[in-house]
Amino acid sequence: MSLETTLTQARLLPIASIFAPGALSVASILDSSVSMEHVPQIDFSNFNFLAGMSAFALRTGVDYEESTYAYYGPSLTLKRIALTVAMEQNILPIIPPYSNSSWTTVFNGPSLKCEAVDSEMMSHFQKNVALHMNKTDCYLPPTFLAWYSRLYKGSPSHGPYGPYGPYEWEEDNATSSLAFQSDTVMDTSLALESDLREQDAVLYIASMPDLIDKPQGEYCFDPGSVDNVLRLSTANLSMLQCRFHNSTYRATFNYINDVQDVNTSITELGSTLKIVPTVVADSSASCTTFYKFQGPNAPYKRCEYDPNLLTQLTYQSVFHAFTDFITGNVTIDSLYRLADTTRIRTTALSNTKELRYLKEFEDGIDKGFGYETVQAILANSSSTRSEPPSNQPLSQAMEVMFRNFTVSLMGSPLFQ
């Protein structure tokens, strides 16, 4: 999608000045003009953001057939852009109308806001982490966890944050389900439950450096009746919740000889968003049907079209594409090495204040971890270099990176 806005076009004109006989100096001045031009903009009413949404349920009535389609996360192209931004640590190239030009645009888009959880929720998280280890492998403690809140089928236990809290442990008859889910796709059988609801678009992160030093088997016990089960120092403990918002962006673009400089800011942090799990869709010669699925007992609404639904789906796909490389865990394996189901350590986020310990551990830098590598022993030699540490908080780094990712979508023809 293109937006027509006021654009300043500039030319560099060489001006020759003679200061003394035989001495010539060449300087440059800007010759600028202002015009109305089409500039790149993001089209959030665009199915290219989404992975294929296939039908999984068909409900028939006397005079209708209702097809229900499940949301299956972001498209591969969207995931690739998110991961590239995480690697490049900057806004990706956006082609300007002219090699030397500048403009400012204001638009609505998704944003991320990350904050520390309160002490009560932190206590519940710690207990749930202990339950998670006890039910899976208590010899492999997860020193890092990132997960989404998730809906459950059945009757989960009710904690202070409601029946669908992100840290809840569910006992459903004889089967159990872990609360730490790193996938984006809901169990489609939930769509047929009478208590179907939208999920909060929230990412939870727990960084627990002290778990590296715990002896293997430390948590091989029933933590149900134990207070402060993880026994972690709050000074080294970080637990964040990152909420997804509908916000207003202001972006100023400046190009000199095609060299890009972009300044972005969030001028208004809007309402939080939810994840739409399923939709009803149909197209006929007479009308188009497209709205949120309300459950098996809701009436079929032929020709009802929700104009905001596609935007909500694309927003949530942007959220999931960005968090796709963050979700998962980092554990310590039996050989005392880091093992990942997340890709966060391959990005610039690994150099933030809360996650720097993972790199120090991998490099064998003696910070009380109890061992050294060849790299650490030879760290002062000319053949070994280490990345300078950063004091940037993880929450701030994620917010900036998400903002850069959102603006970078202007550079792809698929999302314009």
C-alpha positions as CSV (number, residue, x, y, z in Angstrom):
1,M,0.0,0.0,0.0
2,S,1.3,3.5,-0.8
3,L,0.6,6.6,1.1
4,E,0.8,10.0,-0.5
5,T,2.7,12.4,1.7
6,T,4.8,15.5,1.6
7,L,8.3,14.5,0.5
8,T,11.4,16.6,0.4
9,Q,13.7,15.8,-2.6
10,A,17.3,17.0,-2.4
11,R,20.2,17.3,-4.8
12,L,23.8,17.8,-3.9
13,L,25.3,20.6,-6.1
14,P,29.1,21.0,-6.2
15,I,30.2,24.6,-5.7
16,A,33.8,25.5,-6.7
17,S,35.5,28.2,-4.7
18,I,39.0,29.7,-5.4
19,F,40.8,30.7,-2.2
20,A,44.2,31.3,-3.7
21,P,46.0,30.9,-7.0
22,G,46.4,27.3,-7.8
23,A,44.2,26.1,-4.9
24,L,40.6,24.8,-5.7
25,S,38.2,23.7,-3.0
26,V,34.9,21.9,-3.8
27,A,32.0,22.0,-1.3
28,S,28.4,20.8,-1.6
29,I,25.1,22.5,-0.8
30,L,21.6,21.1,-0.8
31,D,19.1,22.1,-3.4
32,S,15.7,20.9,-2.1
33,S,12.2,20.7,-3.3
34,V,8.9,19.6,-1.7
35,S,6.3,17.5,-3.5
36,M,3.4,15.1,-2.8
37,E,4.6,11.6,-3.5
38,H,3.6,8.0,-2.8
39,V,5.9,6.5,-0.1
40,P,6.1,2.9,1.2
41,Q,3.5,2.0,3.8
42,I,2.3,-1.2,5.5
43,D,-1.0,-2.8,4.4
44,F,-2.2,-4.6,7.5
45,S,-5.3,-5.8,5.6
46,N,-3.3,-8.4,3.8
47,F,-3.5,-12.2,3.9
48,N,0.3,-12.4,3.0
49,F,1.0,-12.0,6.7
50,L,-0.7,-15.3,7.5
51,A,0.2,-19.0,7.1
52,G,-2.5,-20.9,5.3
53,M,-5.7,-21.0,7.3
54,S,-7.3,-24.4,6.5
55,A,-10.8,-25.5,7.4
56,F,-11.0,-27.9,10.3
57,A,-14.7,-28.0,11.0
58,L,-18.0,-27.9,9.0
59,R,-21.4,-27.3,10.6
60,T,-24.5,-27.7,8.6
61,G,-28.0,-26.5,9.2
62,V,-31.3,-26.5,7.3
63,D,-30.2,-23.8,4.9
64,Y,-26.5,-23.3,5.5
65,E,-23.0,-24.8,5.7
66,E,-20.6,-23.1,8.0
67,S,-16.8,-23.6,7.5
68,T,-14.5,-22.8,10.4
69,Y,-10.9,-22.0,9.8
70,A,-8.0,-22.1,12.3
71,Y,-5.2,-19.5,12.7
72,Y,-1.9,-21.3,12.2
73,G,0.6,-18.5,12.8
74,P,2.6,-16.2,10.6
75,S,3.8,-16.8,7.0
76,L,7.4,-17.9,6.4
77,T,8.2,-14.6,4.7
78,L,7.1,-12.7,7.9
79,K,9.2,-15.1,10.1
80,R,12.3,-14.5,7.8
81,I,12.0,-10.7,8.1
82,A,11.7,-10.9,11.9
83,L,14.8,-13.1,12.2
84,T,16.8,-10.9,9.8
85,V,16.0,-7.8,11.8
86,A,17.0,-9.7,15.0
87,M,20.4,-10.5,13.3
88,E,21.0,-7.2,11.6
89,Q,20.0,-5.2,14.8
90,N,18.5,-2.5,12.6
91,I,15.6,-1.5,10.3
92,L,16.0,-3.3,7.0
93,P,16.5,-1.4,3.7
94,I,13.4,0.4,2.4
95,I,13.5,1.8,-1.2
96,P,12.8,5.5,-1.2
97,P,11.1,7.4,-4.0
98,Y,14.4,9.3,-4.7
99,S,18.0,8.7,-3.7
100,N,18.0,11.9,-1.8
101,S,14.7,12.4,0.0
102,S,13.0,12.6,3.3
103,W,9.5,12.3,4.7
104,T,7.6,11.6,7.9
105,T,4.7,9.2,8.2
106,V,2.3,8.4,11.1
107,F,0.5,5.0,11.1
108,N,-1.2,2.5,13.3
109,G,0.6,-0.8,14.0
110,P,1.4,-3.4,16.7
111,S,3.9,-2.7,19.4
112,L,5.4,-4.6,22.3
113,K,5.6,-3.4,25.9
114,C,7.7,-5.5,28.4
115,E,7.6,-5.1,32.1
116,A,8.7,-7.1,35.2
117,V,6.0,-9.2,36.8
118,D,4.8,-8.4,40.3
119,S,6.1,-10.4,43.3
120,E,2.9,-12.5,43.6
121,M,3.1,-13.6,39.9
122,M,6.8,-14.2,40.2
123,S,6.2,-16.6,43.1
124,H,3.7,-18.5,41.1
125,F,6.1,-18.7,38.1
126,Q,8.8,-20.1,40.3
127,K,6.5,-22.8,41.6
128,N,5.3,-23.7,38.1
129,V,9.0,-23.9,36.8
130,A,9.7,-26.4,39.6
131,L,6.6,-28.4,38.7
132,H,7.6,-28.2,35.0
133,M,11.1,-29.7,35.9
134,N,9.6,-32.3,38.2
135,K,7.2,-33.5,35.6
136,T,9.7,-33.5,32.7
137,D,13.4,-33.9,33.6
138,C,14.5,-32.5,37.0
139,Y,18.1,-33.2,36.0
140,L,18.0,-30.6,33.2
141,P,17.0,-27.3,34.8
142,P,15.8,-24.6,32.4
143,T,17.9,-21.5,33.1
144,F,15.8,-19.6,30.5
145,L,12.2,-20.0,29.6
146,A,9.9,-18.0,27.2
147,W,6.3,-19.0,26.5
148,Y,2.8,-17.9,25.7
149,S,-0.3,-18.1,27.8
150,R,-2.5,-20.8,26.6
151,L,-6.1,-22.0,26.7
152,Y,-6.8,-25.5,28.1
153,K,-9.4,-28.1,27.6
154,G,-11.0,-29.5,30.6
155,S,-11.1,-27.9,34.1
156,P,-7.7,-26.4,35.0
157,S,-7.0,-25.3,38.5
158,H,-8.0,-21.8,39.4
159,G,-5.3,-19.5,40.6
160,P,-5.3,-15.8,41.4
161,Y,-4.9,-14.9,37.8
162,G,-7.9,-16.9,36.6
163,P,-8.5,-20.4,35.2
164,Y,-6.3,-19.8,32.1
165,G,-3.2,-18.3,33.8
166,P,0.1,-18.8,32.0
167,Y,1.8,-20.6,34.9
168,E,-1.1,-23.0,35.7
169,W,-0.5,-26.7,36.0
170,E,-3.5,-28.6,34.7
171,E,-4.6,-32.0,35.8
172,D,-7.3,-33.3,33.4
173,N,-8.4,-36.7,34.7
174,A,-5.5,-39.0,34.3
175,T,-3.5,-36.8,31.9
176,S,-1.4,-33.7,32.5
177,S,-0.4,-30.8,30.3
178,L,2.5,-28.4,30.7
179,A,1.8,-24.7,30.9
180,F,5.0,-23.8,29.1
181,Q,4.0,-23.9,25.5
182,S,6.2,-22.4,22.8
183,D,3.9,-23.0,19.9
184,T,1.5,-20.5,18.3
185,V,-1.2,-22.9,17.2
186,M,-3.9,-23.7,19.5
187,D,-5.4,-27.2,19.8
188,T,-8.1,-27.0,17.2
189,S,-10.3,-29.3,19.3
190,L,-10.7,-26.3,21.7
191,A,-12.7,-24.5,19.0
192,L,-15.5,-26.9,19.6
193,E,-15.6,-26.3,23.3
194,S,-18.5,-24.2,24.7
195,D,-16.1,-22.0,26.6
196,L,-14.1,-20.9,23.6
197,R,-12.5,-17.5,24.1
198,E,-9.7,-15.4,22.6
199,Q,-6.3,-15.6,24.2
200,D,-4.3,-12.7,25.5
201,A,-1.4,-11.8,23.3
202,V,1.3,-12.0,26.0
203,L,4.8,-13.4,26.0
204,Y,6.3,-14.5,29.3
205,I,10.1,-14.7,29.9
206,A,12.0,-16.1,32.9
207,S,15.8,-15.7,33.1
208,M,17.3,-17.7,36.0
209,P,21.1,-17.6,36.1
210,D,21.3,-19.3,39.5
211,L,19.9,-22.5,38.1
212,I,23.2,-23.1,36.3
213,D,24.9,-23.6,39.6
214,K,22.4,-26.0,41.1
215,P,23.6,-29.6,41.4
216,Q,21.9,-32.0,39.0
217,G,18.9,-33.6,40.6
218,E,18.3,-30.6,42.9
219,Y,14.7,-30.4,41.9
220,C,13.8,-34.1,41.9
221,F,11.1,-33.8,44.5
222,D,7.5,-32.9,44.9
223,P,7.5,-29.1,45.1
224,G,3.8,-28.8,46.0
225,S,4.2,-28.1,49.7
226,V,7.6,-26.3,49.6
227,D,7.8,-22.5,49.8
228,N,10.3,-20.7,47.6
229,V,11.0,-24.0,45.8
230,L,13.6,-22.6,43.4
231,R,15.5,-20.8,46.2
232,L,16.7,-18.2,43.7
233,S,18.3,-14.9,44.5
234,T,16.0,-12.1,43.4
235,A,19.0,-10.1,42.4
236,N,19.7,-12.5,39.6
237,L,16.1,-13.4,38.7
238,S,14.3,-11.7,35.9
239,M,10.7,-12.5,34.9
240,L,9.0,-10.3,32.3
241,Q,5.6,-10.1,30.7
242,C,5.5,-8.6,27.2
243,R,2.1,-7.4,26.2
244,F,0.9,-6.7,22.6
245,H,-0.6,-3.3,21.9
246,N,-2.4,-1.5,19.1
247,S,-0.3,1.7,18.9
248,T,0.5,4.8,16.8
249,Y,3.9,5.1,15.2
250,R,5.8,8.1,13.9
251,A,8.6,7.4,11.5
252,T,10.9,9.9,9.9
253,F,12.9,8.7,6.9
254,N,16.1,10.5,5.5
255,Y,18.1,9.3,2.5
256,I,21.3,10.8,1.2
257,N,22.6,9.0,-1.8
258,D,20.5,6.0,-0.9
259,V,22.0,5.8,2.6
260,Q,19.1,5.2,5.0
261,D,18.5,6.9,8.3
262,V,15.2,6.2,10.1
263,N,14.0,7.5,13.4
264,T,10.9,5.9,15.0
265,S,8.8,6.4,18.1
266,I,5.6,5.3,19.6
267,T,3.4,8.3,20.0
268,E,0.5,6.5,21.6
269,L,0.4,3.1,23.3
270,G,-3.1,1.8,22.6
271,S,-5.2,-1.0,23.9
272,T,-3.8,-4.5,24.4
273,L,-4.7,-7.2,21.8
274,K,-5.9,-10.7,21.9
275,I,-5.3,-13.7,19.7
276,V,-8.1,-14.8,17.5
277,P,-8.0,-18.6,17.2
278,T,-10.7,-19.4,14.6
279,V,-12.8,-17.6,12.0
280,V,-15.9,-18.3,9.9
281,A,-15.4,-17.6,6.2
282,D,-17.3,-18.0,3.0
283,S,-17.6,-16.3,-0.4
284,S,-20.5,-16.5,-2.8
285,A,-21.8,-14.4,-5.7
286,S,-24.1,-12.5,-3.4
287,C,-21.8,-11.7,-0.4
288,T,-18.7,-12.4,1.6
289,T,-18.8,-13.9,5.1
290,F,-15.9,-13.3,7.5
291,Y,-16.2,-13.1,11.3
292,K,-14.8,-14.5,14.5
293,F,-16.1,-18.0,15.4
294,Q,-18.2,-17.8,18.5
295,G,-18.6,-21.5,19.3
296,P,-20.8,-24.4,18.2
297,N,-24.0,-23.0,19.7
298,A,-23.7,-19.6,18.1
299,P,-26.0,-18.9,15.1
300,Y,-24.6,-18.8,11.6
301,K,-24.4,-15.2,10.4
302,R,-24.4,-15.4,6.6
303,C,-23.0,-12.3,4.8
304,E,-21.7,-10.8,8.1
305,Y,-18.3,-9.2,7.4
306,D,-16.0,-7.9,10.2
307,P,-13.8,-5.2,8.6
308,N,-11.4,-5.2,11.5
309,L,-10.8,-9.0,11.7
310,L,-8.1,-9.3,9.0
311,T,-6.1,-6.5,10.6
312,Q,-6.4,-8.3,14.0
313,L,-5.1,-11.5,12.4
314,T,-2.2,-9.7,10.7
315,Y,-1.3,-7.9,13.9
316,Q,-1.2,-11.2,15.8
317,S,0.9,-12.8,13.1
318,V,3.5,-10.0,13.5
319,F,3.6,-10.7,17.2
320,H,4.0,-14.4,16.7
321,A,6.7,-14.0,13.9
322,F,8.8,-11.8,16.3
323,T,8.4,-14.1,19.3
324,D,8.9,-17.3,17.3
325,F,12.7,-17.2,17.7
326,I,12.4,-16.2,21.4
327,T,10.0,-18.9,22.7
328,G,11.5,-22.1,24.1
329,N,14.1,-22.8,26.8
330,V,17.8,-23.1,27.5
331,T,18.8,-26.0,29.8
332,I,22.0,-27.4,31.1
333,D,22.6,-30.9,29.7
334,S,24.4,-33.9,31.3
335,L,27.7,-32.7,29.9
336,Y,27.3,-29.3,31.5
337,R,26.6,-27.6,28.2
338,L,23.8,-25.3,27.1
339,A,21.0,-26.9,25.1
340,D,18.4,-24.7,23.3
341,T,14.9,-25.1,22.0
342,T,14.9,-21.2,21.5
343,R,17.0,-19.2,19.0
344,I,17.3,-16.1,21.2
345,R,21.0,-16.7,21.7
346,T,21.6,-16.3,18.0
347,T,20.3,-12.7,18.2
348,A,21.5,-9.5,19.7
349,L,19.2,-10.0,22.6
350,S,21.7,-12.5,24.0
351,N,24.0,-9.5,24.8
352,T,21.5,-7.8,27.1
353,K,22.0,-7.4,30.8
354,E,19.7,-10.3,31.8
355,L,21.0,-12.8,29.2
356,R,24.7,-12.0,29.1
357,Y,25.3,-14.8,31.6
358,L,24.5,-17.4,29.0
359,K,27.3,-16.1,26.7
360,E,29.7,-16.0,29.7
361,F,28.8,-19.5,30.6
362,E,29.3,-20.8,27.0
363,D,32.6,-19.0,26.8
364,G,33.7,-20.5,30.1
365,I,34.4,-17.1,31.6
366,D,34.8,-17.8,35.3
367,K,31.8,-16.0,36.9
368,G,31.3,-18.7,39.5
369,F,30.1,-21.3,37.0
370,G,32.9,-23.6,38.0
371,Y,34.8,-24.4,34.8
372,E,36.8,-22.7,32.0
373,T,37.2,-23.3,28.3
374,V,40.2,-22.8,26.1
375,Q,38.7,-19.6,24.9
376,A,38.5,-18.3,28.5
377,I,42.0,-19.3,29.3
378,L,43.4,-17.6,26.2
379,A,41.0,-14.6,26.4
380,N,43.9,-12.2,26.7
381,S,45.8,-13.5,23.8
382,S,45.8,-11.8,20.4
383,S,44.0,-14.7,18.8
384,T,40.8,-14.4,21.0
385,R,38.3,-11.6,21.0
386,S,35.2,-11.2,23.1
387,E,32.1,-9.0,22.4
388,P,31.9,-6.0,24.8
389,P,29.1,-6.5,27.4
390,S,25.9,-4.4,27.2
391,N,23.9,-3.0,30.1
392,Q,20.8,-2.6,28.0
393,P,17.8,-4.2,29.7
394,L,16.2,-7.1,27.8
395,S,12.8,-5.4,28.0
396,Q,14.1,-2.3,26.2
397,A,16.0,-4.2,23.6
398,M,12.9,-6.3,22.7
399,E,10.7,-3.2,22.4
400,V,13.2,-1.5,20.1
401,M,13.8,-4.6,18.0
402,F,10.0,-5.2,17.6
403,R,9.6,-1.5,16.5
404,N,12.4,-2.0,13.9
405,F,10.7,-5.2,12.7
406,T,7.4,-3.5,12.2
407,V,8.8,-0.6,10.3
408,S,11.0,-3.0,8.2
409,L,7.8,-4.5,6.7
410,M,7.6,-1.4,4.6
411,G,10.5,-2.8,2.6
412,S,8.7,-5.9,1.4
413,P,6.3,-5.6,-1.6
414,L,4.3,-8.4,-0.1
415,F,3.2,-6.3,2.8
416,Q,2.7,-2.9,1.1
